[in-house]
Amino acid sequence: MNSPLLELIFLSEKRKDLLLFLKDGPKTISEIKENLNVGLVAILPQLKKLRENSLISKTGDIYSLAPLGIAVVGKMKPMMDVLTVFGSKYEYWANHAVESIPDPLRERIGELANCTFSEPPDRTRLFEPHKEFVENLMKSKKISGIASVFHPLYPSLFLTFAKKGVNISILVTCPIYERIKEEYGPELSEFLKFENANFYVCSKKIELAYAVTDRFLSLTLPFSDGTYDHIEDVLCFEPQAIRWGEDLFAYYRKISDKLTEIH
C-alpha cells in the first residue's frame, strides 16, 4: 500500500529525526541544528515539508509537533524499536520461532532494541552453557529462569545459587520436572528447603528458554522448525529489556503451580 505519509516520514532520516526530537517538546531552530548536527540549508526544507503536511507547527522561532504530529510520533518509537531489534540481525529472527514468545510480550519485543548475541561456543564446549551467560549469572543477586529443555549441569548449579543466598526462581515444563525428579531428586528436595528458592511447574507447552537477572536477560528461541538452538542466545543488558524478561517470567508463573515438595 502506497502511503504518502509513510514516505514523508521514513524516507528521510532528517524528517524522522526531527519528529522524534520534537517529541520531547518545542525547540528553537538553533536547538534543532545543534542536536541533530545539521546545517540550516539542510534542515529548512524538511521543516517546510513537515509544516505543509500538518505534522509540525511554527510560532516565531519555535517549532513544535502539531496535533497530527503528536499522534504519529506516539507510534513511531515502538515501530522503530521493533525494526531495530529485527534489523540488528535479521537472519537470526527470520530463522527462529518468534511466535514461541507469548503474544503480550511479543507485542513489546521492541524493548529488546539494544540486544546483542552470544558468541558461538567452540567445538570442545558445544553443548555447555555459554561462557558469557554463566559469567553474568555468577555475578547476579536475583535469578529467574524458564527451562523447556534439560541440561544436566543446571540442577547442581541452581542449588549452588540457592546455598549462596541468591533469590532464585526456576520454572520448568512437566516433562523437565519429571526428569529432574527422577534423576536429581535429592538436589531438588534440598533446593525446595531454601526460603530464597522457588520452583514452578507449568503444564502448558513452552518452547523458549531464558533467564533474567538483576544484570541481564538471556533468551533462547527454537529454530522455525522447532529444533532447539544450543548455539546462539539473545543477550540484553538494558533496564527495559530486564523488565521485559521479568514480565515474561510473571506471565508463565501465573499459569504454573508452585512446588513446595516433590510429588
DRENTI-46317 format. One line per 2 residues: number of its first residue (from 1); for each residue x, y, z of N, C-alpha, C. Coordinates in pm, 1 decimal. Layout:
<sites>
NUM> X/Y/Z/X/Y/Z/X/Y/Z ~ ...;
</sites>
This chain:
<sites>
1> 85.2/-118.5/0.0/0.0/0.0/0.0/89.0/123.7/0.0 ~ 63.1/212.7/-95.7/137.8/337.7/-102.8/81.1/435.8/-2.1;
3> 163.9/492.2/80.4/119.1/590.3/177.6/211.3/710.9/172.8 ~ 160.0/825.1/124.1/242.8/946.3/120.2/296.6/984.3/258.3;
5> 216.1/959.6/362.8/259.3/994.6/497.6/378.0/909.5/540.7 ~ 371.3/777.9/514.4/483.0/690.1/548.8/608.9/730.7/473.1;
7> 592.1/761.5/346.2/707.4/803.2/266.1/765.4/934.2/318.3 ~ 677.0/1026.2/355.0/721.1/1155.2/407.5/807.9/1136.6/532.0;
9> 767.3/1045.2/620.5/836.9/1027.6/748.3/960.6/940.1/734.6 ~ 946.4/823.5/672.8/1051.9/723.0/681.8/1151.4/724.4/565.8;
11> 1121.4/797.4/460.0/1217.9/803.1/350.0/1320.6/914.1/368.3 ~ 1312.2/982.6/479.8/1411.0/1086.6/511.0/1454.3/1074.1/655.5;
13> 1581.1/1045.9/676.4/1634.0/1036.7/812.6/1619.5/1169.8/885.3 ~ 1636.6/1280.0/812.4/1627.2/1411.5/875.8/1486.3/1438.3/926.7;
15> 1386.6/1406.8/844.3/1247.9/1430.9/887.7/1210.7/1339.1/1003.9 ~ 1254.9/1215.0/995.0/1226.9/1120.7/1104.0/1292.2/1167.3/1233.7;
17> 1417.8/1207.7/1227.0/1488.5/1255.6/1345.4/1425.1/1383.3/1401.2 ~ 1379.3/1468.1/1312.3/1313.8/1591.9/1353.6/1189.5/1563.3/1436.9;
19> 1106.0/1476.6/1386.8/981.8/1444.1/1456.4/1010.0/1383.0/1593.5 ~ 1105.9/1292.0/1599.5/1139.2/1228.9/1727.4/1200.3/1329.3/1824.3;
21> 1277.9/1422.5/1772.7/1339.4/1524.7/1857.7/1232.4/1617.8/1915.9 ~ 1134.9/1653.2/1834.8/1027.9/1741.8/1881.6/930.4/1671.2/1975.7;
23> 939.8/1539.9/1983.3/854.5/1465.1/2076.5/879.2/1509.0/2220.3 ~ 1000.3/1554.3/2250.8/1034.9/1596.6/2386.1/987.2/1737.8/2418.5;
25> 932.5/1809.2/2316.8/882.6/1943.4/2341.5/927.8/2041.3/2234.6 ~ 873.0/2161.7/2235.4/908.5/2263.4/2135.9/1057.7/2295.5/2139.2;
27> 1113.0/2322.6/2020.9/1256.0/2352.6/2010.0/1278.0/2472.3/1918.5 ~ 1384.1/2546.1/1945.0/1422.6/2654.1/1855.9/1500.7/2596.6/1738.8;
29> 1514.1/2676.4/1634.2/1590.7/2630.9/1518.3/1736.2/2605.7/1557.5 ~ 1787.8/2683.6/1651.3/1925.9/2663.8/1697.2/1941.2/2530.0/1768.1;
31> 1842.6/2494.5/1851.7/1846.7/2365.6/1922.0/1837.6/2250.2/1823.5 ~ 1754.9/2267.3/1722.3/1740.5/2162.2/1620.7/1872.4/2142.3/1546.5;
33> 1934.5/2249.6/1504.7/2061.8/2241.4/1432.0/2169.7/2175.4/1517.3 ~ 2177.3/2217.5/1643.3/2283.7/2167.0/1730.9/2264.1/2019.6/1764.0;
35> 2142.5/1980.6/1801.6/2118.9/1843.4/1846.3/2116.0/1742.8/1731.8 ~ 2070.1/1786.0/1615.2/2065.8/1694.8/1501.2/2190.3/1707.5/1413.4;
37> 2278.5/1801.0/1451.3/2405.6/1819.8/1380.1/2382.9/1841.3/1230.0 ~ 2295.7/1936.6/1199.6/2266.0/1968.0/1060.0/2277.0/2119.3/1038.4;
39> 2300.8/2157.6/914.5/2306.1/2299.0/879.9/2168.6/2352.8/846.5 ~ 2158.8/2482.8/843.8/2030.9/2549.0/816.4/1978.1/2514.3/677.7;
41> 2067.5/2510.5/580.6/2026.9/2480.8/442.0/1967.8/2341.0/431.4 ~ 2021.3/2248.0/507.5/1975.1/2109.3/500.0/1842.4/2088.3/573.8;
43> 1820.8/2160.8/683.2/1705.5/2132.0/767.5/1580.9/2212.5/732.7 ~ 1598.1/2333.7/678.8/1481.5/2418.3/649.1/1382.7/2353.8/550.4;
45> 1429.4/2289.2/441.9/1333.8/2224.1/350.9/1253.7/2112.0/418.1 ~ 1317.6/2040.8/513.2/1247.5/1932.8/583.0/1142.6/1988.6/678.5;
47> 1178.4/2097.1/745.4/1081.2/2163.3/832.7/961.8/2212.6/751.5 ~ 988.3/2266.6/634.2/881.6/2317.9/547.6/786.8/2205.2/506.1;
49> 841.9/2089.7/466.6/758.1/1976.9/424.6/671.4/1926.3/539.4 ~ 729.1/1919.7/658.4/653.4/1871.0/774.3/543.5/1969.5/812.6;
51> 570.2/2099.2/797.2/467.2/2200.4/824.7/355.4/2192.7/720.7 ~ 392.2/2175.7/595.4/292.8/2167.5/487.7/200.3/2048.2/504.6;
53> 250.4/1943.8/570.4/169.2/1824.0/593.1/109.4/1818.2/733.0 ~ 109.8/1931.9/800.2/42.9/1948.3/930.2/98.6/1859.6/1040.7;
55> 226.6/1823.1/1028.7/288.5/1741.8/1132.5/358.2/1828.3/1237.7 ~ 405.4/1945.3/1197.9/464.8/2037.1/1294.7/408.4/2176.9/1272.2;
57> 423.7/2260.5/1372.9/380.4/2399.9/1362.7/495.1/2490.2/1405.4 ~ 485.7/2618.1/1369.3/592.2/2713.5/1397.6/532.0/2840.1/1457.0;
59> 587.3/2883.6/1570.1/548.2/3009.8/1632.0/675.2/3089.0/1657.0 ~ 693.7/3194.2/1577.9/818.9/3268.0/1587.8/935.0/3180.4/1545.6;
61> 1030.1/3160.6/1637.6/1146.2/3075.5/1608.6/1131.2/2936.4/1671.2 ~ 1011.2/2907.1/1720.7/988.1/2782.0/1793.0/909.0/2684.2/1706.2;
63> 961.1/2562.8/1695.7/892.6/2455.2/1624.4/839.5/2353.7/1725.7 ~ 719.2/2303.1/1699.7/661.6/2202.6/1788.3/574.6/2107.2/1707.1;
65> 541.5/1993.3/1765.1/455.0/1897.6/1697.7/312.9/1951.0/1692.1 ~ 250.8/1939.5/1576.5/109.6/1970.7/1563.0/29.7/1850.8/1615.8;
67> -101.4/1866.1/1638.7/-181.0/1753.1/1689.0/-164.3/1625.1/1608.0 ~ -162.7/1637.4/1474.5/-141.8/1519.0/1391.2/-2.4/1460.8/1414.0;
69> 95.1/1547.2/1429.9/232.0/1503.0/1454.8/244.5/1429.2/1586.7 ~ 173.8/1476.8/1688.7/176.2/1410.6/1819.5/121.9/1268.7/1807.5;
71> 11.9/1253.5/1733.0/-48.0/1121.3/1714.9/45.2/1027.8/1639.3 ~ 111.2/1079.1/1537.2/200.1/997.0/1454.9/325.8/957.0/1531.7;
73> 388.8/1054.3/1597.3/515.2/1027.5/1666.5/495.5/931.7/1783.0 ~ 376.1/933.9/1843.6/348.8/841.1/1953.4/361.1/696.1/1912.0;
75> 340.7/668.9/1782.6/350.1/531.8/1731.6/483.3/503.2/1663.4 ~ 560.6/606.5/1637.0/685.7/587.4/1563.9/791.5/513.1/1644.6;
77> 809.5/552.1/1771.5/917.4/494.8/1853.1/902.2/344.2/1870.1 ~ 781.7/293.4/1907.9/768.0/146.9/1919.6/798.0/74.5/1789.0;
79> 750.2/130.3/1676.3/775.5/66.9/1547.7/924.6/67.2/1514.1 ~ 991.1/177.5/1541.7/1134.1/185.5/1512.3/1213.8/91.1/1600.9;
81> 1169.7/73.7/1725.2/1237.5/-20.6/1814.5/1225.3/-163.1/1761.5 ~ 1106.2/-199.0/1712.2/1085.9/-332.6/1654.6/1177.0/-351.6/1534.2;
83> 1181.9/-251.7/1447.3/1268.0/-260.4/1329.7/1415.2/-269.2/1368.8 ~ 1452.3/-201.1/1478.3/1590.2/-207.3/1526.6/1623.1/-347.3/1577.4;
85> 1529.5/-408.2/1651.4/1550.1/-544.5/1702.2/1572.2/-640.7/1586.4 ~ 1478.9/-643.1/1492.0/1487.3/-738.4/1382.1/1598.7/-703.3/1285.1;
87> 1623.2/-573.9/1267.9/1727.0/-532.6/1173.5/1867.1/-554.7/1223.8 ~ 1883.8/-566.6/1357.9/2017.3/-584.9/1413.3/2079.4/-716.5/1368.5;
89> 1994.9/-816.4/1345.9/2043.9/-945.8/1296.8/1925.3/-1017.8/1232.8 ~ 1886.1/-968.5/1117.1/1761.4/-1012.2/1055.0/1758.4/-1162.3/1031.3;
91> 1869.7/-1218.9/989.2/1873.2/-1362.2/957.7/1838.4/-1446.4/1079.6 ~ 1886.9/-1404.7/1199.2/1855.8/-1478.8/1321.0/1704.7/-1481.2/1344.0;
93> 1641.6/-1363.4/1345.5/1498.6/-1355.5/1376.0/1415.4/-1425.2/1270.2 ~ 1457.8/-1419.1/1144.4/1382.3/-1481.5/1036.3/1385.5/-1633.5/1045.5;
95> 1492.5/-1687.3/1105.0/1509.4/-1833.0/1112.0/1469.3/-1893.7/1245.9 ~ 1418.7/-1811.9/1337.0/1378.6/-1861.5/1468.6/1229.6/-1838.2/1492.7;
97> 1175.2/-1917.2/1583.6/1031.5/-1915.2/1610.0/994.7/-1800.8/1704.3 ~ 983.4/-1682.0/1647.8/944.7/-1565.2/1727.2/806.7/-1585.7/1787.4;
99> 723.5/-1667.0/1719.5/588.1/-1693.1/1768.9/587.0/-1773.5/1899.0 ~ 702.6/-1827.9/1939.3/708.3/-1900.4/2067.1/704.1/-1804.8/2186.2;
101> 724.2/-1675.7/2160.2/710.5/-1573.2/2264.3/562.3/-1543.6/2281.2 ~ 508.1/-1545.0/2402.3/365.1/-1516.7/2421.9/324.9/-1382.0/2363.3;
103> 203.2/-1374.3/2313.5/154.8/-1254.2/2245.0/182.2/-1123.4/2319.4 ~ 149.7/-1113.8/2450.4/169.0/-985.3/2518.9/314.0/-938.5/2519.2;
105> 406.7/-1033.4/2525.0/549.5/-997.6/2525.7/601.4/-977.3/2384.4 ~ 545.6/-1052.6/2290.3/588.3/-1033.9/2150.8/548.8/-895.4/2100.4;
107> 436.0/-845.1/2147.9/393.8/-710.2/2109.6/489.3/-604.4/2163.8 ~ 567.0/-640.4/2266.9/662.3/-546.6/2327.0/807.0/-580.0/2291.6;
109> 826.1/-655.9/2185.3/961.0/-703.3/2153.5/1055.8/-588.3/2119.7 ~ 1000.8/-472.5/2087.4/1084.1/-355.6/2063.3/1165.2/-314.8/2184.0;
111> 1126.9/-362.6/2303.3/1200.6/-331.0/2425.0/1335.7/-402.5/2430.7 ~ 1358.3/-492.1/2336.0/1488.8/-559.5/2325.5/1576.9/-491.1/2220.9;
113> 1550.3/-362.3/2196.0/1612.9/-289.1/2085.4/1765.3/-293.0/2086.6 ~ 1827.1/-296.2/2202.7/1974.0/-293.5/2208.7/2033.1/-430.6/2239.6;
115> 1968.0/-534.7/2189.8/2015.0/-670.2/2218.6/2143.9/-701.7/2143.1 ~ 2218.4/-795.3/2198.9/2337.3/-849.3/2132.5/2317.5/-1000.4/2124.8;
117> 2418.5/-1071.1/2079.5/2407.5/-1215.8/2066.0/2531.8/-1282.5/2123.1 ~ 2510.5/-1396.9/2185.7/2621.9/-1468.4/2247.0/2717.6/-1519.7/2139.9;
119> 2842.2/-1530.4/2179.7/2942.0/-1587.1/2089.7/2921.5/-1739.0/2080.9 ~ 2915.2/-1795.0/1960.8/2900.9/-1940.3/1948.7/3014.8/-2012.3/2019.6;
121> 2985.5/-2118.7/2095.2/3092.0/-2190.7/2165.2/3182.2/-2265.1/2068.3 ~ 3305.7/-2290.9/2111.9/3393.6/-2369.0/2024.6/3353.1/-2516.4/2031.7;
123> 3409.8/-2595.9/1945.5/3366.9/-2735.5/1930.4/3391.7/-2820.6/2055.0 ~ 3483.9/-2778.0/2139.5/3511.2/-2856.9/2259.8/3407.5/-2830.9/2369.7;
125> 3326.5/-2725.5/2354.2/3225.7/-2691.6/2455.1/3088.9/-2668.7/2391.2 ~ 3061.3/-2742.2/2285.3/2944.6/-2717.0/2202.9/2813.6/-2724.5/2279.6;
127> 2801.8/-2816.6/2375.7/2675.1/-2836.0/2444.8/2678.6/-2785.2/2589.0 ~ 2779.7/-2707.3/2621.3/2786.2/-2646.2/2753.9/2718.2/-2509.7/2752.2;
129> 2673.8/-2460.4/2869.0/2617.0/-2324.6/2873.6/2718.7/-2223.3/2823.4 ~ 2670.7/-2120.8/2758.5/2760.1/-2019.0/2704.4/2839.7/-1951.9/2815.6;
131> 2965.9/-1927.1/2787.3/3056.6/-1868.5/2886.1/3004.9/-1733.9/2936.9 ~ 2960.8/-1647.0/2844.9/2912.5/-1514.6/2883.6/2788.4/-1525.3/2971.8;
133> 2702.8/-1623.2/2941.4/2583.0/-1646.6/3020.3/2618.2/-1685.0/3163.5 ~ 2707.7/-1779.3/3178.2/2747.7/-1826.4/3311.3/2818.8/-1717.0/3389.5;
135> 2906.5/-1641.5/3323.6/2980.0/-1535.1/3392.5/2885.9/-1429.5/3449.5 ~ 2785.4/-1390.1/3372.5/2689.1/-1290.6/3421.7/2596.8/-1348.8/3527.3;
137> 2565.4/-1477.1/3512.3/2481.9/-1544.8/3611.4/2552.2/-1546.6/3747.5 ~ 2681.2/-1573.4/3747.2/2757.5/-1583.7/3871.7/2764.5/-1449.5/3946.0;
139> 2746.1/-1338.7/3874.6/2753.1/-1205.5/3936.0/2615.2/-1153.4/3976.0 ~ 2511.1/-1230.8/3951.5/2374.6/-1184.9/3975.1/2328.4/-1212.7/4117.3;
141> 2241.1/-1125.8/4167.5/2186.1/-1140.5/4302.4/2042.1/-1190.8/4301.0 ~ 1981.9/-1187.7/4182.5/1844.7/-1235.2/4166.0/1834.9/-1302.9/4030.1;
143> 1779.4/-1423.9/4028.0/1772.6/-1501.7/3904.0/1633.2/-1561.9/3888.8 ~ 1575.9/-1544.8/3770.3/1453.1/-1614.4/3734.1/1477.7/-1681.2/3599.9;
145> 1438.4/-1807.0/3588.2/1466.9/-1877.4/3464.2/1358.7/-1974.3/3425.0 ~ 1343.6/-1995.2/3295.5/1248.8/-2091.8/3241.2/1326.5/-2195.8/3162.3;
147> 1303.0/-2321.7/3194.6/1372.6/-2430.7/3126.4/1271.7/-2516.5/3051.1 ~ 1282.4/-2515.7/2918.7/1197.6/-2602.0/2836.8/1278.6/-2719.2/2780.9;
149> 1409.4/-2716.1/2807.8/1497.9/-2827.2/2772.4/1580.1/-2860.2/2896.6 ~ 1631.1/-2980.6/2899.6/1705.7/-3025.1/3017.9/1855.5/-3015.4/2992.7;
151> 1925.9/-2960.0/3091.9/2072.6/-2958.3/3086.9/2122.2/-3016.4/3219.4 ~ 2204.7/-3120.6/3215.6/2247.6/-3189.7/3337.9/2328.1/-3103.7/3435.0;
153> 2383.2/-2991.5/3388.6/2461.3/-2906.0/3478.3/2373.2/-2815.2/3563.8 ~ 2249.1/-2791.2/3519.2/2168.1/-2689.2/3584.5/2119.0/-2724.1/3725.2;
155> 2075.9/-2847.5/3754.3/2027.7/-2875.0/3890.2/2129.4/-2840.5/3999.3 ~ 2253.4/-2883.0/3980.8/2355.3/-2853.9/4082.2/2393.1/-2706.0/4081.2;
157> 2391.6/-2643.3/3961.2/2425.9/-2501.9/3950.5/2324.4/-2416.4/4025.3 ~ 2197.3/-2443.3/4005.4/2093.9/-2362.8/4070.9/2087.6/-2390.6/4221.0;
159> 2121.3/-2511.2/4261.6/2129.5/-2541.2/4404.1/2243.3/-2461.3/4468.2 ~ 2353.1/-2448.2/4395.9/2465.8/-2367.8/4444.6/2425.1/-2222.9/4466.6;
161> 2348.1/-2167.2/4373.2/2299.4/-2029.5/4388.1/2210.6/-2016.5/4511.3 ~ 2123.3/-2113.0/4532.0/2033.5/-2109.4/4647.9/2114.6/-2111.3/4777.6;
163> 2217.4/-2193.0/4783.6/2302.3/-2201.3/4902.4/2376.9/-2071.2/4928.0 ~ 2406.2/-1997.1/4821.6/2477.8/-1870.1/4834.5/2385.4/-1755.1/4874.6;
165> 2255.4/-1782.3/4884.9/2161.0/-1678.9/4926.1/2102.5/-1598.0/4811.3 ~ 2129.5/-1638.6/4687.5/2072.4/-1569.2/4571.1/1922.1/-1595.6/4566.4;
167> 1842.6/-1493.5/4540.2/1699.1/-1512.3/4519.7/1678.9/-1576.4/4383.3 ~ 1637.3/-1700.2/4381.1/1630.3/-1775.1/4255.8/1494.3/-1840.8/4239.1;
169> 1437.6/-1824.3/4120.6/1309.6/-1885.5/4085.8/1326.2/-1958.8/3953.4 ~ 1290.9/-2086.6/3953.3/1304.4/-2169.5/3834.4/1165.9/-2220.4/3794.6;
171> 1136.8/-2212.9/3665.8/1008.2/-2261.9/3613.8/1037.2/-2360.5/3501.5 ~ 976.6/-2479.2/3510.5/1002.9/-2583.0/3410.8/871.5/-2641.2/3358.9;
173> 880.5/-2708.3/3246.9/764.8/-2779.1/3192.4/750.0/-2913.3/3265.2 ~ 636.2/-2977.2/3247.5/611.7/-3105.3/3314.2/714.2/-3212.7/3276.3;
175> 748.4/-3228.8/3147.6/849.3/-3329.7/3113.2/985.0/-3303.0/3178.8 ~ 1023.4/-3176.4/3188.1/1151.1/-3143.9/3251.5/1144.6/-3174.2/3400.9;
177> 1031.4/-3142.2/3463.6/1016.4/-3171.3/3605.8/1028.2/-3321.3/3631.7 ~ 964.7/-3401.9/3548.5/968.3/-3547.2/3568.3/1111.0/-3600.0/3559.9;
179> 1189.7/-3545.7/3470.3/1327.5/-3592.7/3457.7/1411.5/-3546.6/3577.4 ~ 1392.5/-3420.9/3619.7/1466.0/-3372.3/3736.9/1430.3/-3455.3/3859.0;
181> 1302.2/-3482.4/3875.3/1256.2/-3561.0/3990.2/1318.6/-3701.1/3988.4 ~ 1327.3/-3759.7/3870.6/1378.9/-3895.5/3859.0/1530.1/-3902.7/3877.0;
183> 1603.2/-3807.9/3817.2/1748.6/-3817.3/3814.6/1818.8/-3727.0/3915.9 ~ 1749.0/-3620.6/3962.4/1811.6/-3526.1/4054.6/1718.7/-3494.8/4172.3;
185> 1647.9/-3597.5/4218.5/1553.7/-3580.5/4328.7/1615.5/-3521.6/4454.9 ~ 1729.0/-3571.7/4500.9/1790.5/-3516.2/4622.1/1826.2/-3368.2/4608.2;
187> 1880.3/-3330.1/4492.2/1915.2/-3189.7/4470.1/1791.0/-3101.3/4471.2 ~ 1682.6/-3150.1/4409.0/1558.5/-3073.0/4405.1/1498.7/-3059.5/4544.9;
189> 1499.9/-3169.0/4621.8/1447.0/-3164.7/4759.8/1522.5/-3062.6/4843.7 ~ 1654.1/-3060.1/4829.4/1733.8/-2964.1/4904.7/1705.3/-2821.6/4857.5;
191> 1691.1/-2803.8/4727.8/1662.3/-2672.7/4669.6/1532.8/-2616.0/4727.7 ~ 1431.1/-2700.8/4741.1/1299.1/-2655.9/4786.4/1298.5/-2613.4/4933.4;
193> 1401.1/-2647.4/5007.7/1406.3/-2612.3/5150.3/1449.5/-2466.8/5173.0 ~ 1508.4/-2405.5/5072.4/1558.5/-2269.0/5089.2/1446.2/-2166.7/5070.5;
195> 1438.0/-2070.4/5162.2/1335.6/-1967.4/5153.3/1357.5/-1875.8/5033.0 ~ 1481.1/-1863.5/4990.9/1514.0/-1777.0/4877.4/1501.5/-1848.4/4742.9;
197> 1452.2/-1972.7/4744.5/1440.4/-2050.8/4621.9/1294.3/-2086.6/4594.5 ~ 1253.2/-2070.3/4469.2/1117.1/-2104.0/4427.4/1123.2/-2192.5/4303.6;
199> 1029.9/-2286.3/4296.6/1028.5/-2380.8/4185.1/884.8/-2394.5/4134.9 ~ 866.4/-2374.8/4004.6/732.8/-2379.4/3945.3/729.4/-2481.8/3832.4;
201> 613.1/-2543.3/3816.0/593.1/-2640.1/3708.0/474.9/-2593.5/3623.5 ~ 495.7/-2584.8/3492.8/392.5/-2538.0/3401.0/345.7/-2653.6/3312.9;
203> 215.4/-2674.6/3308.2/160.3/-2782.8/3226.4/142.1/-2741.8/3080.6 ~ 155.2/-2611.3/3053.5/140.9/-2562.9/2916.3/270.2/-2586.4/2837.2;
205> 257.9/-2586.9/2706.1/375.2/-2604.4/2620.3/458.9/-2477.4/2620.4 ~ 586.9/-2491.5/2645.1/680.8/-2378.7/2639.0/795.9/-2421.0/2548.2;
207> 825.3/-2341.0/2448.5/931.4/-2376.1/2353.5/1058.6/-2295.7/2373.7 ~ 1046.8/-2179.6/2433.1/1165.3/-2096.0/2455.2/1231.6/-2131.0/2588.0;
209> 1352.2/-2085.1/2606.5/1422.6/-2097.0/2734.2/1488.6/-1962.4/2761.2 ~ 1496.3/-1926.3/2887.3/1556.0/-1795.9/2914.2/1586.2/-1779.9/3061.6;
211> 1666.6/-1678.8/3089.9/1696.0/-1638.5/3227.4/1700.0/-1487.5/3232.0 ~ 1645.9/-1430.8/3340.4/1655.8/-1287.3/3361.6/1708.1/-1265.6/3502.9;
213> 1801.2/-1174.4/3517.7/1858.7/-1145.6/3648.3/1858.1/-994.2/3669.2 ~ 1916.2/-951.0/3778.6/1929.1/-807.6/3801.3/2033.5/-745.6/3708.5;
215> 2105.1/-828.0/3632.8/2211.7/-779.5/3544.0/2176.5/-787.2/3396.0 ~ 2106.1/-892.6/3355.1/2088.9/-915.3/3211.5/1972.2/-1010.0/3182.2;
217> 1940.9/-1019.2/3053.7/1840.8/-1113.3/3003.1/1907.6/-1200.6/2897.9 ~ 1886.0/-1330.8/2908.4/1934.3/-1424.5/2807.4/1814.3/-1502.4/2755.7;
219> 1791.2/-1496.4/2625.0/1673.6/-1558.9/2563.9/1717.4/-1656.5/2456.1 ~ 1666.9/-1778.1/2464.5/1695.4/-1879.9/2364.1/1566.0/-1917.0/2293.2;
221> 1561.6/-1894.0/2163.9/1444.8/-1929.5/2084.0/1475.7/-2053.2/2000.0 ~ 1375.1/-2138.6/1977.8/1398.1/-2252.4/1888.0/1404.2/-2204.4/1743.4;
223> 1461.5/-2288.2/1658.1/1455.9/-2258.8/1515.2/1311.1/-2269.0/1467.5 ~ 1285.4/-2219.5/1350.1/1148.0/-2217.2/1296.9/1087.2/-2357.4/1286.9;
225> 1171.0/-2459.4/1270.9/1118.9/-2596.2/1261.9/1101.7/-2661.2/1398.4 ~ 1125.4/-2584.8/1506.0/1106.9/-2636.0/1641.3/1233.0/-2691.5/1704.2;
227> 1340.9/-2705.1/1628.0/1466.4/-2756.8/1681.0/1526.4/-2657.9/1780.2 ~ 1578.5/-2708.0/1891.0/1638.1/-2621.0/1992.0/1771.7/-2566.6/1942.8;
229> 1792.9/-2438.1/1961.5/1918.5/-2373.9/1921.6/2010.3/-2365.3/2043.8 ~ 2111.7/-2451.5/2047.7/2205.3/-2450.5/2160.2/2330.9/-2369.1/2128.3;
231> 2328.8/-2302.0/2011.9/2447.2/-2229.3/1967.4/2441.7/-2081.5/2005.3 ~ 2324.5/-2018.5/1985.2/2318.9/-1872.7/1993.3/2203.1/-1825.1/2080.7;
233> 2232.5/-1732.7/2169.9/2131.3/-1672.2/2256.8/2122.7/-1521.8/2230.7 ~ 2004.2/-1467.3/2255.0/1985.5/-1322.6/2254.2/2023.6/-1271.2/2392.8;
235> 2108.1/-1170.1/2400.1/2151.0/-1112.6/2527.7/2113.7/-965.2/2533.9 ~ 2058.3/-923.3/2647.6/2020.7/-783.3/2666.2/2063.7/-738.5/2805.1;
237> 2114.8/-616.7/2812.7/2161.1/-562.7/2940.5/2090.2/-432.9/2979.0 ~ 1999.5/-384.3/2894.0/1928.0/-260.1/2919.5/1817.1/-282.0/3023.4;
239> 1789.3/-181.7/3108.0/1683.2/-194.7/3209.5/1547.9/-232.8/3150.9 ~ 1511.3/-176.0/3034.2/1380.6/-206.3/2976.9/1373.0/-352.0/2930.8;
241> 1485.5/-407.4/2886.5/1487.7/-548.4/2845.7/1476.8/-639.6/2967.4 ~ 1539.5/-600.3/3076.4/1530.1/-678.1/3200.1/1386.2/-677.5/3251.5;
243> 1318.4/-562.8/3243.6/1176.9/-556.4/3282.4/1093.0/-646.3/3193.0 ~ 1125.0/-647.7/3063.1/1056.4/-735.6/2969.5/1072.4/-881.4/3012.9;
245> 1194.8/-916.7/3050.4/1221.1/-1052.9/3095.3/1146.5/-1087.1/3223.2 ~ 1139.1/-992.5/3315.2/1065.4/-1015.3/3439.5/916.6/-1036.6/3411.6;
247> 864.8/-960.5/3316.5/723.2/-974.4/3280.8/696.7/-1106.6/3209.7 ~ 795.1/-1153.6/3133.1/781.5/-1284.1/3067.9/773.0/-1393.9/3173.8;
249> 856.8/-1384.3/3276.1/851.8/-1484.6/3382.9/718.5/-1477.3/3456.6 ~ 671.3/-1356.4/3483.5/543.8/-1338.3/3553.4/428.5/-1397.6/3472.3;
251> 436.8/-1384.8/3340.6/333.2/-1440.6/3252.7/320.6/-1591.6/3273.6 ~ 433.8/-1660.9/3272.3/429.8/-1806.4/3288.5/404.8/-1848.2/3433.2;
253> 451.2/-1767.9/3528.1/429.5/-1801.3/3669.2/280.7/-1805.9/3701.8 ~ 203.4/-1717.3/3639.7/59.0/-1711.8/3665.7/-13.6/-1838.6/3620.7;
255> 43.0/-1909.4/3523.4/-23.7/-2030.2/3473.8/52.9/-2155.8/3516.6 ~ 133.2/-2143.4/3621.2/211.8/-2256.3/3671.6/177.1/-2285.3/3815.6;
257> 216.6/-2402.7/3861.2/196.8/-2441.6/4001.4/329.0/-2432.6/4075.5 ~ 323.3/-2372.5/4194.4/444.5/-2364.3/4276.0/463.7/-2494.4/4350.5;
259> 585.2/-2546.8/4345.1/616.7/-2674.2/4409.4/685.4/-2648.2/4542.3 ~ 633.7/-2707.3/4649.2/695.4/-2694.7/4780.9/758.1/-2824.9/4825.8;
261> 717.5/-2932.8/4762.5/776.2/-3065.1/4789.3/757.9/-3151.4/4666.0 ~ 841.4/-3252.8/4653.2/834.8/-3341.9/4538.2/712.5/-3432.0/4551.0;
263> 637.6/-3442.1/4443.2/522.0/-3534.1/4441.9/508.2/-3596.7/4304.9;
</sites>
